[in-house]
Amino acid sequence: MRINIFSFVSGVWLLQQQPFLPAFSWNWLFLAIPLVVWAIIPASTKYTLVIRLLLINTFFLGLGYLFAAEMAHHRLAETLPQAWEGKDIQIVGVVAALPQLSQSGTRFEFDVEQVITPGAMVPSHIQLSWYSGDFHKPVENPVTKVHAGERWVLTVRLKRPHGNVNPYGFDYEAWLLERNIRATGSIRNNAENQRLQAFIPRPSYLVESLREYIAQRLQQGLGDRPYAGVLEALAIGEQSAVPQSQWLVFLRTGVNHLMSISGLHVTMISGLFLSLTYWLWRRNHRLVLWLPARKAALLVGVVAALSYALIAGFAVPAQRTFYMLAIVAAALWAGRITSVSVVLSLALLVVSLLDPWAVLSPGFWLSFGAVAVILYVSVGRIGKPHWFREAITTQWAVTLGLVPALLVLFQQVSIISPIANAFAIPVVSLIVVPLTLAGIIPGFGFLLILAHTVMDWCMQGLMYLSALPDAVWQQHAPVAWTAPVAMFGILWLLLPRGFPGRWLGAISLLPVFLILAPAPKGDALWLTILDVGQGLSVVAKTEHHALLYDTGPGFTEESDSGNRVILPYLRGAGIRNLDGLIVTHNDLDHSGGAISVLDGIPVEWMASSLPLDSPILKHASQSKRCYAGQSWQWDGIFFEMLYPTSESYLNDTLKDNDRSCVLKIVTPYGSVLLTGDIERGAEQELLDRAPQSLKSTILLAPHHGSKTSSTEEFIAKVAPDDVVFTVGYRNRYGHPKQQIIERYNLLGSKLIRSDLGGAIEYKFEKNLNLISSEYRQEHHRYWWD
C-alpha cells in the first residue's frame, strides 16, 4: 500500500511539472492497459512478481497524474475573461478570510455571490486590495475597515492571476492557484461601496471571524511590543505580521519552521487536551460506562488538533499532523495497531487528494521529509538509547536529511540550526505557544506578556547565533541529478551503527556541492534581465565578474525586488559577490531594492546618479557618481558609461530620468545598450555627443517604452536587433505605448516584454554568437497565463 501511495503522489507531482494539461477524451482509457497486463501475467516466478509490481505502480502513477489533471481542469475552468480585465465591475460578496493590513491599505479574499454589472463574468473566489496610498507617501484615502464574514457591495477592477517569473524565484501564480484565487484586483473609490450585512453565519466564516478576534486580542494585549507579530504567527498562522528583520534571524538559525504552525505545535495541543480529558473522564464512572476514557480522550484530542489547525490557517504542516493524528486515533479506537510508516503514507495521500497543488509548496517536502527522516532513524532500531542521546541524534538526522531539499528550494542551509533548535523547540513549543493560547482567553491576558517575555529571551539567543559570520551556508542551486544522489548518500550515512562502510555515503554528498551549473567561459557574456514588474534590474555575468544594473522597485518598507527577486537569483546562480552595482537614478522602480542588495551580498563598488543625501549611499562601502567616459574591461568584455556628463550634476533643473546612467557593453559577439529611464532630451544629447557608440545588438527600451522616449532618430541610430521592454503586467502607465511599439516594428526589431516573457536571458558566446530565452516560455507551467 505504501508504495502504491507513493506512486500516486508521484503522479500528482508529475502533473504539476507539465507545460500544458492533457485532454480527457481518451487518457483515462490508458489506465486500463497496466491493469489488463497485470491480470494476464501470472504471479508464478519472482520475475513476473516484479513485473506485476511495476504494472500496478504504473497504474497508480497514472491515476495520480490524471486525478491531478482533472482537478486542475476544474479549477482553471473558472477564469476572468480578458475583455473584463481593468474594467469597473460591481459585485456583491463576502469577506472570506482574515484581512491583512499593510502600509498601503488592506488585502483580503472575497467570495463573489452576485455580479451586478451587466455582462460581466467574475470568478467566485478572488483577492482584493483596498488601497489608502503608496507605502512611501502619506495616506490619502483612509480605508474603511472590513472584517471576515461581512457581506459587501463593491466596485472593483480586476486582472487575471499574474506574477513575476524568474529563475529560483517565488511562483505567485502557483500560490494563487493553490488557494483557488482566480483573479486579483483593487477596490475603486465609489459612493455605492457599502456593507450590506455584518456577518454571514457559515462555518468557514466563523473560523475566520474567530481568527480575527484572536488577532485583536493579541494586539490589545501586546500593543507594539517587538515580538507581537511572532505570537500572532504562533497563534493563528498570520506570518505577514512578522517583520522581515525577524524572519531573517529565523532563517539564518533554521528555526523558521517553529514560527509557523508546525506539526509539533499541533501535536502538543492535541496531547494536552487528550491527557486532560483522560484524567478527568476516568474519574466519573457514569461517563466511563457511557464511553471509555481512552476513546473520549482520543476524540477530544482529534477535535483539539483540528480546531487549532483550522484557526492556524490549515497550512500543509498542520494538515499533515492532523491527518496523522486522526489516522492513529481511528486505529486506536478500532483496536488495530497501525505502523507509523502507514500512518505517514495515509496522511500523504489525504493531503494530495484534498490539495493536489500542495506538492508545489516547500512546506510539503520539508514537513513530510522531516517526519520520514525521524522514522528512518528511530523506528525498527535495536536497543533504546538514552533520551538525551536520542534527541541529539534525531535533530542531527533531520538537519542532515533536509540539506538536499533546502539547497534545491532555497540554496542555503543554516549551519547552526541544531544548536538553535536545541533550545528554541522546547521554549517555543512547550512554553511560548501554550502561554499565548491561554492568554487569548478573557481574564488571562497577563499570560501574553509572560509569553512575550519568554520569546524575547529566546530571541536574544537566536540573534546572537544569527550574527555569527558563518551561520548560513549559501551556494548555487544544485544540478538536478545531484540532489537525489545526495539524498541516497545521507540515507546511507544514517544507517544503524555497525553497518559497514557508512562513511561512503559522504561521497554521494560531494556532487551537490562541487558540480556547478553552466557559466560563461572565456570572452562570453551572459545577460539576465530579471522580471521585477514595473521597474528594471539586469545582471551581467562574465567568466570571473558580475555586475548588477539597477535593483527594481520597492513594495513596502521591508519588501522589495532586492530581497524578493534579485538576491534569490544571485544565490541560485552561484554569484557570491558583485564586482559592481549601478543604480541609474533615484526613481523607486530602479533603486527600490538597492539597500537590500547592498546589505545582502558583498558589493565592491557602486556607481549612481543618486543625490548626495540618498540613504542608499550609506550602505555602500565604495560609491561614486556615474558619468560619461568611465570604462573598464572584464574577461575581454568592454564596459563604457555613455551618459550623463559630469557637468549635468550642476544642473538642478535636470529631471532624475534624464540623469540615468547609460551603459554600453561590447562583446566579440554583439553589444548591449542599457538606458535606464532617459527621455528625449538625453537621447538627443547622446546623438549629438556619442552617435558612434549607440549602435547595439540589444537595446533596453528607454523609460519602459514611454511616449517621452525612443525618438525616431535615437532608435534608428541604435538599430537594435532586439528591443526589451521591462514593464509590469497591465501597469497603470500603459507602458509600452502603442506608438513606441510601432516605431520599433517599422525598424524591424524583435520586441520582447518582461511581463509576457518573464526573465529574459541573452548569451553572447563563441560559435553561438547570440542566443536568447524567455523564462516564462522556456519553463512554462500550465497555470501561467
N, C-alpha and C positions, 0 to 999 in steps of 0.2 A: 504493500500500500504506500509506503513512504517513497519508494522510487517512482511510483505512478504519480503521486502528488508533485514530486519534483519535476517530472516530465511535463505535467500540466502547467505548472508555474513557468517553466522554461518556455513553453509555447506562448503564454501570455507576454512574457518579456520579449520574445522574438517579434511578436506583432508590433510592439511599441518601437521597434527599430526600423520599421518599414517607411519608405517614402510615400507610399500610396496604400489605400485599403483594398483588399481583394473583393471582387464581386461575389455575390452569393448564389448565383444561378446553379452552379454545379459543384462548388467547393465542398459542400457537406457530403456529397457522394463519395469523395475521395477517402473519407474516414472509413468507409466500409472495406476498402482494399486490405489494410493490415488485419482487420478482424476476420475477413474471409480466409486469408492465407494462414492466419493463426489457427483457425478452426480446422483447416485441412491438414496442417503439419502435425504428425503425432508426437507426443512427448515421450519418445521411446529411448532416445540417447541424450547424452549431455550436450551434443552439438545442436540437436533440434530444440532442446530446452533453452539454450542460449538464443536461438533464432526466434522462438516464441516470445521470449522475454523482450527482445529488441522490437518485435512487432507490436506487442501490447503497449510498450512505452512510446513507440511511434504514434500509436492511436491516441494516447493521452496528450502527447505533444501537439498533434493536430487539433485535438479537442480544445486545448487551452488557446491555441492560436485563433481558431475560428470563433470561440466564445468571446475572446477579447475583441475580435474584429466586429462581431455583431453588436457588442456594447458600444464600440466606437461609432459605428454607423448610426446607431440610435441617438447618441449624444450629438454628433455633428449634424444630424438632420435638422436640428433647431438652430437657426442662424439668423443674423441680421442681414437683410438684403443690402447690397452695396448702394442701391439707389436711396436708401434711407440713412446712410452714414452722414453725419454732420448736419442733419436737419432737425428742427424743433419738433418734438413729439410729446404729446400729453398722455400720461399713463396714470393708472391707479394701481397701488400695490402695497405691500407690507415690508417694513424694515426687517430683514430676515436674520441678521446677525448683529453681534455687538459692534456698534460704531467705533471706528478707530480715529482718534483725534490727532491732528498734526499741526504744524505751524501755519499751514496754508488753508486749513479747514477741517473737514471730516469726511471719512470714507466708510461706506457700508454696502453690504449685499442687499439686494432688493428682489422680492418675489412679485412679478408682474401679474396682476389679476385681470386688468382690463386696459385695452388701448383705445383711447378716446379719439385721437387724430384719425380721420377717415383714410382708409387705405394703407395705413402704416402696419408693419409687421415687426414685432419685438419679441425676442426670446423670453421665456418665462422666468429665467433667473439671470440677473445682471449685477454689475458692480457700479456704484455711483459715487461721485465725489462732489461735495458741496464746498466750493472754494470761497475763502474770505479775502484772498490776495496772495501774491507770491511770498515765499518764506523770508525773503530778504527785504521786503517792503512793509510799511505799516498796514494794518488791517483796514480795508476799505469798506467791506460789507460784512458785518458780523453775521455769522451763520446761525440760523435757528437750530436749537438742539433737537436731535432726533433720538429716539430710543427704540430698542428692539421690540418688535411686536406691534408697532404703531402702523396704522393704515394712512397713507398719504395720497394726494393727487399732486403730481409733479410734472413740470415741463422739462424735458431732458434733451440732450444732444448726445448721440451715441456713435460708437465706432466698433468695428469687428475686433476680436481679440488680436492684438499685435504687440510684439515686444522686440527689443534689440536682440540680435542673434550674432554671437561671437564665439570663437574657439574658447573652450574652458569657462564659458560664461553661464549664467543662470538662464534657464529657459522659462521665461514668463508665460508664454503661450501654453506650455505644458502644465504649468501651475494653475492657470485659469481653467484648463480643460478638466483637470482632476477635480476641481471644485464646482464643475458644471456652470461656470460663469461664461456665458456665450456672447456677451457684449459688455463693453465698459463705456463710461461717459460721465458727463457732468450735468449738474442741475442749473438750469437757466433762471436768472432773476425774473420772476413773474408774479404778478399780484394774485394769480389763481393758485399758486402753490399753497397748500394748506393741509393741516392734519384733519383727517376725517373721523378717526376713531383712536382712542388712547391705547387700546390693547386688544389683540385678536387671540383668544384662548385656544391655541394649538400647541401640541407637545413640544415641537422644535422651538417655537417662540417662547414658551415657558422656560425652556433651558437657557436660551439666550438672554431672557429677561433676568433670570437668576444670576447669570454670569455678570450682567451689567450691575446688578445690585451688589454683588461681591466686590466688583471693581470700585464702586462708590464707597463701600465700607472701608476698603483699603486706603483709598485716597483721603477719606475723612480721618482715619486713624493714624496715617503716616505722614500726611501733608507732603512737603517737598524733601523729605529725607532721601539721601542719595541712593539707597537700595530699595526704595518703594517699588520701582519697576521690576526688580528681581522677584520680590514677594508676589507681585501680581502675576508674573510669569509662572511661578510655582503653584499659585492657587487656581488660576483659570487658563493658563497656557497662552496668555497675551504677551508674546515676545516683543512686540513693537514698543512696549513701554520701557524696555531695557536700552540704555544709551549705548551707542556704538563703542565708546571707550571701554565700557564694562564687558561688552561682547568680545572685544579684542583680548582682554585678560582671560576670559573663559576659554577662548580658542587656543591661546598660547599655552595654557596649562592643561588643556584636554579635559576640562570638566563641563564643557558646554552642554553635554547630554543631561547633566543634572539641572540645568536652568530651564529645560522644557519639562513637560510632564513625562518623566521616564517610567519605564516599567517597574523600576524599583519603588517609586513613589506609590504607584497604583497597588502593588503587592503589599506594601507596608500598610496602607489604609485598609485594604481588604482584610489583612491579617489582624489588624487592631479590632475591627468590628466583629470578625469571626471569633476571636478569643473572648471579647467582652460578652457576646451573645451566648457562647458556650458556657461561660462562667455563671451567668445569670439564669439561663434557661434550665440548667440541671438542678437548680435549687427550688424549682416549682414542679411538684410531682404531677399535677394536672397537665401542665404544658408538656412534660416528658411523655406522659401517656398519649397525648394527642399527636405529638411529633417528637421523635428522638432528638436530643440536644445536638448531636453531631449534624443531623440533617438541617435543623433550624440554623445552626451556625454557618453551614455551607451556603444556605440560601441567602442569609444576611450578608455574608462576605462577598458573594457574587453581586448582589444588588449594590453594595457599597462601592465595589470596583467599577461597576457600570456607571453609577452616579458620578463618581469622581472623574472617570474618563470622559463622560459627556460634558461636565462642567469645564473640563480642561480642553475642550475643543476636539476630542476624539482623534488625535494625531496617530500616526502609524505605531509608534512605540506603545502608546496607551491601548490601541486596538489589539495589538499582538498580545499584550499582557492580559487584557480582559478575556480574550478568546481562550488563551491557555488556562486561565483560572476557571473559566466556565466549563471547559472540557474536563479538567481534573475534578471539579466539583460534581459533574454529571457522572463520572466514573466512580467516585466515592459514594455518591448517592445510590448508584445501582449495585455497589458492592463488587465492582470489577476493577482489577488492577490494570492500569494503563501505563505503558513505558513513557518516559519523558520525551523520547525522540518522536513517538507517535503524537503526543500532545503538541509538540512544536510543529510537526508536519501538518496536523489538522488546523492549527492556528494560521499557518502559512497559506493553506488552501482557502480558509474563510476570508482572510484579508484579500486574496487575489480574486475571489468570486465577488465580493462586495465592492471592491475598488481595483479594477484591473490596471489603473494608472499608478497605483502605489509603487510598482516596481521602478518607476521613474524617480522616486524620492530617495535621497541619500539616507534618510531615516529608516527606510525599509531595509536596506542592505546592512546598515550598521546595527540596527536593532536585532534582526534575526541572526546576523553574523556573530554578534557578541554572545547571544544565548547558545548558539551552536558550538562556539569555542568553549564555553563553560561546560557544556555537556561532554564535549570531546575529552577534556582533561579531568573530569570528575566522575562520570558515570562508568561503571564497569572496571574501575581500577582496583587492584588488590590492596587491602590494608586501608586503614583510616588514619590519615595524618592529623597532627595537631591542628586545631582550628586556626591558629595564627599562621602556621606554615601553609595551610590550605588557602587562606585568604591572600597571602602573598603570591602563591603560585597562580591562583585564578586571575588576580589583577595583572600579573606579568603575562599570562597567556592571552588575555583579552587584548592587552596593549599590543603585543606582538602580532596576534592574529588579525587585527584590523589594519595593520600597516599597509598592505596592498590596496585595500579598499579606500583608505584615506588618501593615499597618493594618487589613485585614479580620480577620486572625486574632488579633492581639494589641493593636491600637490604639496601637502605639508602634514607633518606629524609632530605632535608635542612630545619632546624627549622626556620632559619632567612629569608627564601625565601620571605615571604610577605613584609618584610622591604626592602630587596634588590630590589625586583621587583617594589616597590612603586616609587623609583627614577630611576631605570635602564630602565624600559619600556619607559617612556616619553623621557628620554635623548637619548637612543639608537634609538628608532623608529622615533621620531619626529625631532631629531637634527643630530645625527651621520649618520644615513642612508641617508637622503636627501643630506647632505653635501658631503658624499662620492660619491654618484652617480653623483651629479653636478660637483664634482671635476674631474671626468673622462673626461668631455667634454674639448676638446682642448681650451686653454686660461683661464681655470678656475682651474688650478692645485693648486692654492693657497688655495682653499677650502679644499683640502685634509689635509693640515697642520692644518687648523682650526678644521676639523673633528677629527684628531688625538689628538689635544689638549683637546677637549671636552671628548674624550674617555679616555684620561689619567686622567682627573679629576674624571670621573665615576669609573675608576679602583681603584683609591685611596680609595674611599668609599667601594667598593667591597672587596678589600684586607683587609681593617680594619675589616669588618664583617666576612670575611673568617677566620681571625686569632683568632676569639673568640673561647674559648675552647669547647663549646657545640654547635657549629654552625650546626652540622650534627648529626642526629640520625642514627646509624647503628645497624643492628641486623641480626639475622638468616633469611634465606628465609622462608616466611610463609608456613605453611602446606596448601596443595591445597584448602581444603574446607573453610579455614578461610577468604580468600580474598573476595569471593562473599558475605559472611556473613558480612564482614566489609563494603563492598560497600552498602549493604542494610541499615546498620546502619547509614552510612553517609547520604544517601538519606532521611532517617527518621529525622536526625538532621537538615537537610536543608529545612524541610517543612516550610510553611509560619508561621510567628509569630502568636501566639494564638492557634496554633494547640496543643491539649492536649497530654502530655506525650512525647514531642520531646526529652527530655533528655534520654529516654530509648534507643535511638539509640546508645548512647555511650557504652552501654553494649555489643552491637554487635561488637564493635571495640576491645574488650579485647582479644578474641581468637587469632587475628593476631599477637599480641604482646606476649601473655602468653603461647600459645600452642607451644611447642618445638618439633623439628624433633627428631627422634630416635637417641640415642647416646650410646656409650659404657657404660656398668654398671659393677660394681664390679671389677673383675680382667680381664676384656675383653680389647682387643686391636683392634683398627680399623686402618688399614694402607692404605693410599691412595697414589698411585704412579701416579702423575699428568702427563698428556701428554703435554710436553713442547717442542716437536720436538727432535732435536739432542741435548740432554742435560739430566739433572736429577733434579728432585725435588720430595721429599717424605714427606708426613705428617703422623706422628704417633700420634694417639689420644687415651688417656686413659680416665677414668671417670672424672678426675679433672685436667689433664695436657695435653699439646700439644707440640710436637717437630717438627721442620722443618729441614729436612736433604737435603741440597743443594737448590739452588734457580734458577736453569735453566739458559738458555742463555740470553745474551743481544742482542738486534736487532739494535737499534740506541742509540744515547746518551740520548734520553728521553723515549725510549720504550724498555721494557724488559719483561721477564717472571714474574718478581715481580709484576709489575702494570697491566699486561695483563692477567695473569693466576692465580698466587698464591694468591694475595690479594682478588680478587673476590671470589675465592674458600673459603678462610678462613672466609670471611664475610658471605657468604651464608651458610656455615656450622656452623655458630654461634661461631666461635673461635675468641674471642675478644683480646686475647694476647697469645704470645708464651712464654712458660716456658724455651725453649731452641732453639737455632739455630746452626746448624753445617754446616759450609762451608768447604767441604772436601779439596779443593785445589784451586789454583789460575786460573785455566782454565776458559775462559769466558762462556763456556757452563754449568758450575756448579756454578759460582759466579756472573753471569751477572745480576741477579735480586736482589742481596743482599742489595744494598743501598735502593732500592725501598721498600723492606720488612722492613728494619730497620727504615726507615722514616715513613712507613705507618701503623705500628702496634707496640704496646709495646712488647719488647723482653727482658726477664730477663737477659739472658746471651748468649754469642756467643762463640763457640769453633771452631777453624780452624787451618789449617796449612799455612795460608797466610803469605807472607813476612811481616816484621815489618813496611815497608813503604807503605803497601797497603792502598788506600784511604777508603776502606770498614771499616777498624778498627776505623776510626774517627767517624763513625756513630753509633757505638755500645756503649751502656752505660757500659757494662762489657764484656770484651773479654779475652780469654785465649787460649793457644795452646792446641790442642788435642794430647793425647799421650796414649800409651798402659798402662792399669792399672786404668784409670779413670772409675768409675762406680757409679751408683745411682739407686734408686728404686722409682717408681711411681705407686701407686694403685695396688701393687702386681706384677708389671711388672719390670723385671730386665734389665738394660741397661749397656753395658760394651764396652769400647773402646779397640779394639784389636791391632790397628796399627795407626800411626807409633810409634816407640820408641822415647823417649825424646832425645836419642843420635843422632837420624837421622837428627835433625836440625843443627847439627855441620858439616854435610857432604854437602858441597857446590856442589858436583858433582851429587847429587841425583836429578832425574827428579821430576817435580811437581807431575806427575801422581803417582809416587811411594812414595809420601808422603801424599797420600789421607787418610783421616780419615775413618777407617773401624769400623763400629758399629755393635754389636750383640745385638738383642732384644730377650729376652726369656720370654714366657708366659706359663701358665699351659697347653696350648692347641697347642703349636707349637712355632717355632722360626724363626727369620729373620736375614739374613746377608746382610748388606749394605756395598758395597765395593768401591764406588767411581770409580776412574779410575786406580786402581792398575794394574800393569802388572806382568809379570812372576817373576821378581826379588822380588817384595813384596810378591807375592803368596808363593814363596819358603821360605821366612823368616817367614811367618805365619805358614807354615808347620813345620818348624824347631822349632819355639818357642811356638806356642799355638795350636798344632794339635787337642787337646781335645775340643777346643772351636769352631771348624769350622762346625761341623755337624749342619745343619739347614733345616727347612722345606721349606723356601722360600729363594732364592738367587737372588739378583740383579746382573746380569752378569757383571763382571769387565770390565771396559772400553768399554761398549756398545757392547761387543762381538767382539772386535778386535782380530786379529791374534796374537798379542803380549801378550795376556792374556788367562785366562781359560785353564791352562795346565791340562793334564790328571790327574796328581797326585792331584792337588788342587780340581778340581770338584769331583773327586772320594771321597776325604775326606769330602767335604761338603755334597755330596749325596743329593741334593735338590729334593723335590717332584715337585716343580715348579721353573723355572728359567725365569726371566723377563728381556727382552732387551728393554732399553729405547732409542729409535732411531727415527730419523726423516725420514719422507716418502721419499724414493729414495735419501737418504743422499749421499753426494759426497764421503764419505769414504767407502761406501759399507758395513756398519755395519748392522747386524751381518754377519761375514764372514761364508761362507758355511762350512768350515772345523770345525768351532766352533759349528755350529748348529749340525753337525754330531756327535761331541763328546757328546753333551748333549742327543742327540737321543739314542746313544749307552748306555748311563747311564739310560735311561728310564724316564727322567724328562719331565714334560709337559712344552712346550715352549710357552711363551706369549710375544707379541710385542706391544709396545705402539703405533706404527704407524698404526697397524691394529686394535687394541682393544680400543684405546683412553685411558682415565684414567682407572686405574686398582685398584680395592678395595679388600682388604682382611679383613675378620672379624674373629678374634680369640675369640671365645665365649664359655661359658659353655653350654653343651648339643648340641652345633653345631660344636664344635672343630674348624673347618676351612671352611669358605665359601668364594668364590671369585666371582667377577663380572667384566666385561669389559664394560665400559660405551657406547662404540660405538655399542655393540651388545644389551645391556640391554635397551637402549633408541634409537634404530635405527630409522632413518628417511629415506624416500625413495630416497632422493638426496645424501645420504652419499655413498661414493664409497666402 
